[in-house]
Amino acid sequence: RKEVEQDPGPFNVPEGATVAFNCTYSNSASQSFFWYRQDCRKEPKLLMSVYSSGNEDGRFTAQLNRASQYISLLIRDSKLSDSATYLCVVTTGNTGKLIFGQGTTLQVKP
Amino acid sequence: GAVVSQHPSWVICKSGTSVKIECRSLDFQATTMFWYRQFPKQSLMLMATSNEGSKATYEQGVEKDKFLINHASLTLSTLTVTSAHPEDSSFYICSATEDSPFNQPQHFGDGTRLSIL
């Protein structure tokens, strides 16, 4: 079983749609949780950290459920520029090692 | 913000060649640097963690004699792919952190696309 699993995608949505991505992780000792965004042939960029209380940044909302070992990302009012691959990332221990999910591809269409 | 520069951005070379990739932190001292590899349509996989002045820690399945990592200064780490073969063709990305709790946040370089013919 992969340490971090994501929806396979791709997600094809119209502009303005709301889309949700899910992610599960296998190690209950995981400590930190993130969503990264990766554009084609580019490096990943931190989108937001994920906290147990849930957090929001503009049109993006992230949720963490430690009991279920589940992370989600909600994107409201999708823009064309949101088209990218979204990576669910966790860390375990104090080494800072990032464990990446396979990523879910989002394509927002006009 | 923290900037990490990676060079070269793209390499094409013949099988058997050794290739060196540089990762530099431009405006901060990177006590820890990470090297990742990403094959097409797959996730980034950590190859090794390097701390300045000490030997790198390699992940299981990564050959340390094939992927030589040097982190001789607080602003530079290098990854050398020795005797590269077509199966080593991949996207190599480094990240760097300052001396911060749990090595977060990590600042990523813009990656090196390696193609071995």
Interface residues (C-beta under 8 A of the other chain):
Chain A: V4 Q31 S32 R41 K42 E43 P44 K45 L46 L87 T91 N94 T95 G96 K97 L98 I99 F100 G101 Q102 G103
Chain B: T32 F34 Q42 S43 L44 M45 L46 T49 F91 I93 S95 T97 P101 F102 N103 Q104 P105 Q106 F108 G109 D110 G111 R113
